[in-house]
Every structure is written in C-alpha cells, then in structure tokens.
C-alpha cells in the first residue's frame, strides 16, 4: 500500500445500522450496498450473524448476501468487491459458511466489563470461542479480520491500559487474523493516545496489518485518523453519514462519517478510490430511510461551491 493511498472499509451496513431504531428490510439494505459500491467502495461489512433476538437490525443477513452475490453474477455489481460479516461464535460461523461469504470478522473487548455487557462473557472466554471459528475458517479458506474494541477507553471502567491492548492485539494476530482493527468504541481517544498506542502496537503487529476504527463522539475522529495515518496506518473503518453507535456503549455515537474521511484525505492528495459526489448523494436517501438526519459534517453542507459574484 502506497502512503499516498488509503483503504476505507465501509461499516454502514453493519456497525452503522445495528444501533438504528428503524429496522431496514433486506431490499433496502441491498440497495444501500449497491449505491456504496457504485461510489467506489471496495470493502463492505454487510451484516452479522448474531442472534436477531439481541440485534434485530441484523436479521436477514443471509438473504442480503444471496441477493448481493446474485447481482455480482449478473454483472450488476463488480466481482472484485469484498464482503464480510461479523460472527460472534461457532454457530454464527456455520451460518456464514452456508452463506458463501469469503471473509468474516471476530471481535473481542479490551475491557472485562464491556466484554460481559456486549457478548456476555469474559475476555478469556471470548478468545476460547475464537478457536472453533478460526479452525472452520482455515478449513473453508475464509479470511478472518479481527476487531479489538474499547482500546482507548471503556464506558464502565474508564481508561484502558495500553499494555493490555498490546497483549490482546499480539494474541489475536498470532491466531491468524489477516488484519486487526483497533477500535475507539466510545469515541474517547485523543491524538496523544493514538500516537502512543500505535507506536507500541507496531512493535508486535506489522503496520500493514493494522487498521483504525474511530467513533466521533467527541469530535476527535478525523484528528485521530490523521494521527494514525502519520504512524503508517492506511486502512480505516468508516460509516456512511456517521451512521450508528454501539447498543452496549452508553453515549457512543456512530463511526466517523465516510464522506468526512474522504473529504479530508482528498484534500491531502491521498487517494481513497471513492467518489465523494456519489457518497453525498447517498446521504439524504439514507436519512429518509432511517427517518432522521445523519451527523456527517460534509454530508450536511457538501463540497465548497461558489455562490456567485458579490455586488
């Protein structure tokens, strides 16, 4: 990956929608994916195989994948687009295998309290759950992406020790994930923390295998992404319009908005492969579907346009 280019992993369909009160039907979610891909998106986390009892917004992920794959077969969507799904355990992994998806994601917290609230188990137990998932992934030649949440702070415990994050990152890397996304789940990180943590992480995980996942709760996400980029990180998670939040993280807002990230990097001369104009067209469409405005700054005002002559 050249330093003048970054990859943006679109979270809108999973991390974005999972905390929205309005539950979108399968066809709307497929249309959302289609519009994102037409805007240049190459990597999409399209859903998750969690229990619909706990996350009803993610029900129908198998149907969405089937319809999306069908569009790829007909040529309506490019075959090079990569889709992934989040899986919490072996049961979810078996569903993922049936769906035909070629990439899954696993997740663990860096805070015991958050782990128990989010997935009802300890950190150690979550890693034990990964073992059959990783074995099945290897058997079926499915790529595995890893997430570490609450890397900078926890809503229940406060600041999370860097040494713990580094230890868990090293452990997940050794398990065989091809990429590890470092998450600021509640949007509490600052530039100093980002620089400090990624400096330590790069000693145990190659920079090319690290990604940044920043929520914008305190308006620091873009600054934190820029700090991580300066540390050699070139993969970032983002969500169209700033959709979402975490149902188990009180007060957390959505992921940093894809449009805002693209606007920043394009202004720096850094390539994203995304068409900002097309992303901006999706924003009002999605706002109508979920029945409220999206928090993206660029999504609200667009790019700079001349107002005309001043008399």
Order of alpha helices (4+ residues) and beta strands (2+ residues): beta-alpha-beta-alpha-beta-alpha-beta-alpha-alpha-beta-alpha-beta-alpha-beta-alpha-beta-alpha-alpha-alpha
